[in-house]
C-alpha cells in the first residue's frame, strides 16, 4: 500500500486527537503512517 493510500485511509477515519492524552497515545492512533512509531509509543505500529 502506498503512502498516499495509507494517508487517505487515516484521513477518512477522521481520527480525533485529545491533547490531554499526550504524544504517545495520539501518535499511536496513526499506526505505521508516521515514522518511528515504535520509538515514540513503545510498541509495534498498529
C-alpha positions in Angstrom: 0.0 0.0 0.0 1.4 3.4 -1.0 1.8 6.3 1.4 -1.0 8.2 -0.3 -3.4 5.2 0.2 -2.4 5.0 3.8 -2.9 8.7 4.3 -6.3 8.6 2.7 -7.3 5.7 4.9 -6.4 7.6 8.1 -7.9 10.8 6.8 -11.2 9.1 6.0 -11.3 7.8 9.6 -11.4 11.4 10.9 -9.4 10.4 14.0 -10.0 12.7 16.9 -7.0 13.8 18.9 -7.1 14.9 22.6 -4.1 16.9 23.7 -4.6 15.7 27.2 -3.8 12.1 26.0 -0.3 13.0 25.2 2.0 12.3 22.3 2.3 8.6 22.9 -1.4 8.0 22.7 -2.1 10.4 19.8 0.9 9.3 17.7 -0.1 5.7 18.1 -3.5 6.4 16.5 -1.8 6.7 13.2 -0.2 3.3 13.0 2.7 3.0 10.6 1.8 6.2 8.8 4.2 8.2 10.9 7.9 7.5 11.1 9.4 5.8 14.2 6.0 5.0 15.8 7.6 2.2 17.9 10.2 4.5 19.4 7.5 7.1 20.3 4.8 4.8 21.6 7.0 2.0 22.9 5.0 -0.6 20.9 4.6 -2.0 17.5 2.6 0.1 15.0 -1.0 -1.0 14.6 
